[in-house]
């Protein structure tokens, strides 16, 4: 019989501990943004499915790497899921170019400032799509996340999904 350890998920007591640690570490930067507790339960609800092990690693990572400012909920969830954001810039570029309908020939004719203006309106949307894609990879059992590979042919934007209809 397989006796793998049972996963332990987050409880309200874990949220209380998070608030104590973050308040002690970040002070007013934490409490002015998030108050003195997870009164509404939003953090607990949106972190559903996160294990205590992931949670503990995320706290440690936040304290080790985010010295100046505490993570907000989406950032903290990324830390819990260990989402690699190194491919975000390339993804955002491809996403925006696809949304504009530009092919690689046209993109090669654009200046840096033209590309920057084309990308700008899509940054947040592309970031959400990238995080959703990486979260899906984790859920499907692909824990090793890699930055997207650069393609050398003209089809490099074909692998970027269109956003869902709103």
FENJO-V581265 format. One line per field, one symbol per residue. psi: psi as a letter, one per 30 degrees, with the letter a starting at -180 (. if undefined). A space follows every 50 residues. Layout:
psi->???
This chain:
psi->kkikkkkkllleeeeeeeeeeeeeefbfeeefegafliefgeeeefgkfk leeeeeeeeeeeeefieeklkaeeeeeeeefhkjgfgeeeeeeeeeeeef gklfeeeffkleeeeeeeeefgeeeeeeeeeeeeeeeeeggifjklkkkk lfafgfffgkkllkk.
